[in-house]
Amino acid sequence: MSATESPSTESTPPASGLSSGESSTKALYSRIGWRLIPLLFAGYVLAYLDRINIGFAQLQMKDELGFSAAVYGLGAGLYFATYFVFEVPSNLLMKRIGARLTLSRIMILWGVVSIGMLFVQTPTQFYVMRLLLGAFEAGYAPGVMLLLTYWFPDDRRARVMALFLCGSPIAGALGSPVSGWILQGMDEVAGMGGWQWLFLIEGLPSVALGVIFFLVLPDAPAKAKWLTADEQRRVTRDLNHDRTPGAASQGFANALRDINVYVIALAWFTVVCGIQAVSFWMPLMLKDAGVGTPAEIGAWASIPFAGATIMMLLLSRHSDTTGERRWHIAIPCMTGAAALVLLSFAGADLALSLVSLTFLACSVYGAMPILLSVPVQYLAPGARAGGIALINSIGLSGGFVSPFILGWVKTQTGSVNNGLYCMAGLLVIGSVLVLTVIPTGPRAVPSHGR
């Protein structure tokens, strides 16, 4: 996918062989994409930035406050403990009150807590704030994924999901140099450390965007005043076409008994472990490789994230075009495992560290949108809110496991290598799980004017 394409990936004029109905459908989804995706994308960029800036803050915060690597790794991981607990309730509540109220509430509260991180002085305060951040942010990503099922049919969803989820590597690509500059350039300004300014400057936009969500975000096509009644019916028709008798169930209770839900969740868990190995530990790995100042670390860290963004878009577009999912997930998991092993040999070699981190980022981030588009194939509409949140919450528990294991291993041994081998093994397991549960070959993809 080209970076110049529209959020619905249909900004270019339709091919001459398309019928007028197909051309009209392409234009419809292009307009929907431009209306929704930039706003949702911006929210995810800020969410992810507020989630991973802890990795840069540790370059100053850990030494200034006297935190060990184990304390810092535990605090980073505790975010995912409350995220796990509150994610399913948040999505079930969204079904009742709508996306506008749910997503705006999430953004405003997590922005306030992120700003509050600047007041942390003790390990206990650090743990409490990370728990609160996880509780308040829980539900944003699964809420958006649920919202996208109200607007886009199956054969468009991986591309649209990628455009939303690439906010995470873009947050790394853009946020890394910005975070590095804030740490270095704002240190001791007005008597505050650079890490304190980091939390303040990167938390305020989340609050502002939450207010914008409340004012402009429609809950569903039927409530979008910028769609005609005929366009609303066409979206509903396309979505109904995707509902097959083989869907998991008509309710969340039945989704809880569906083994496919848990297999997909475990596969997602392994990918999250790989993602956290990139986002949380990359600044420290680059420092160990000889990169000096925080600003230089931020500049180098943008390279793996930039590569990951491109890979997400290209791989998800190819998966949608071919209708194939399992190998588009399994192969990146395998290459990610290889990159983690290679990373363990990098040491102070900056070039090898960058190559390994870039391959790792491209692999795990590339698999992410495709894997997260799979659950809808198994979940009927009545089960999607809770089922998507359940899969995401189980998977994101890897966000606790990965930094905790790597932090504990580094504290005990002085090196993260054994932890990297554990993460590599998990990614191999993830590829096996994907190949086990996802059907072979292309899905039966409806055209929808594609």
ABEGO torsion letter per residue (X at the ends): XBAABBAAGAABBBBAABBAAAAAAAAAAAAAAAAAAAAAAAAAAAAAAAAAAAAAAAAAAAAAAGBBAAAAAAAAAAAAAAAAAAAAAAAAAAAAAEAAAAAAAAAAAAAAAAAAAAABABAAAAAAAAAAAAAAABGAAAAAAAAAAAABBAAAAAAAAAAAAAAAAAAAAAAAAAAAAAAAAABGBGGBBAAAAAAAAAAAAAAAAAAAAAAABBABAAABAABBAAAAAAAAAAAAAABBAABABABAAAAAABAAAAAAAAAAAAAAAAAAAAAAAAAAAAAAAGBBBAAAAAAAAAAAAAAAAAAAAAAAAAAAAAGBAAAAAAAAAAAAAAAAAAAAAAEABAAAAAAAAAAAAAAAAAAAAAAAAAAAAABBAAAAAAAAAAAAAAAAAAAAAAAAAAAAAAAAAGBAAAAAAAAAAAAAAAAAAAAAABBBEBBBBBAGGX
